[in-house]
Amino acid sequence: MEVLLLLRDKASHAVRLLNPLTGTLTQFPPITIELGVMHTAWTERLLLILRIIYAGISDETSPMTVVLMMRGVVSFMSYAKAGDTRWALLSNNLYGHIQYTSVSTLEGRVYLATYEGNIDQVRIRPDPWLVPVVMDQPFDPFGGNVVSYLVPADDHQWHRGMLVVRHYSSLRYLSVAERRKMKRRKKTDAIRVESDYRPKRWHLIQVLEVDLARERLVPVEGIGLTASIARCSSGS
């Protein structure tokens, strides 16, 4: 498995991709305010956003395409290949209507997770686009009740797939039936964690496998029991 590092020079805003094993540096377009002014798709609101939050690499193209998630006043996705003169924006994520928490690369494809745990894939060919993969997770209209993170699962059990680690600070955005289901899951696939800043206030952490073939999230059974054993072992 090849490991690559994305570097950004603070002074020149130059972006380079480093192979730490070979020392090879691949040049990418710089990210500057001047570039934003030149790019017809970028608006005044987007010029303030120069902070890279996550990066992923897609091998759908040759040379490979680097995908960046940037966040500030709004969030947006941009992409470029080596030799391009500027970063382009994914046209269906220009104004940050969908907020993403994390990015993961699997088998040369780039995936993103929303706060609720829905999964989108960045398709580079034939035209760059965000394609829904998992879209059945309950929507949080209030915001702040749930945060989901997409992480690689480098383990034989999940065949180098992906997991979603979801933290519930509150279940109030769920329907009554969904709340009952979550309470039943506390003993099987959810970890109950006490809040550090609010005594006797419990949060839930859930781990789910991303089933790309069936386009759904599958709860990892037994995670609650495993966590309980781990806590007892650490306490003893």
C-alpha positions, 0 to 999 in steps of 0.5 A, a space after each residue: 500500500 502506497 502512502 502519500 503526504 499532501 503538503 502545503 507551503 504556508 508562504 507560497 500556498 504551493 501544494 505538493 504530493 510527497 511519496 516519503 519512500 521515494 522522495 518524489 514530489 508532485 506539483 499541484 496548483 497553489 491555493 491562493 486568494 488570487 486564484 479564487 478571483 480568477 476562477 469564475 465559479 468562486 464567489 466572494 464568500 469562498 475567498 475566505 476559505 483557504 483551510 484544507 480539512 481533509 484530502 483524498 486521492 482518486 485513481 480514476 484518472 491518470 495522473 491521479 486526482 487529489 480531492 480537497 475538502 475545505 471549510 470556513 464560512 462555508 464548506 466545499 470540495 475542490 479537485 485537481 490533477 498534476 499539471 492543472 493550472 487551478 483547482 476546480 469545484 465540484 459543481 453540486 457542492 458549491 455553496 456548502 448545503 451538505 456539510 461533511 465531517 470526514 473523507 476516506 479513500 478506498 481502492 482509489 475512490 474518495 468517499 465523504 460522510 455527513 454529520 448523520 452518517 450518509 455517504 457520498 462518493 466523489 466520481 471523477 469520470 466522466 464528469 466530476 460529481 458527488 454521487 449518493 451511496 448511503 442516503 437512508 440515515 435520519 436527518 438532524 434538523 436541529 444540528 449538533 445532535 449527532 456527528 459521524 466520522 468515516 474511517 478506514 477499517 484495516 482489518 481482516 474482519 471488514 476486508 479493508 473496508 470502511 467504518 462509520 463511528 457515530 457519536 450521539 450527544 442527544 437522540 431528540 432528532 430521532 423519531 419515537 420508534 428510532 429512539 426505542 431501537 437505539 435504547 435496545 442497542 445499548 447492550 449490543 452495538 452501542 457504547 454508553 459514555 458518560 459526559 465529562 462536562 455534564 455529570 450523569 449525562 450519557 452519550 452513545 457511540 455507535 460503530 457501523 460497517 459501510 456496505 457499499 454493495 447494498 448501499 447501507 450502514 450495518 451496525 457492528 454487533 457486540 461492540 457494546 460488550 467489547 467496550 464493557 470488557 475493555 472498561 473493566 480490564 482498564 479499571 482493574 
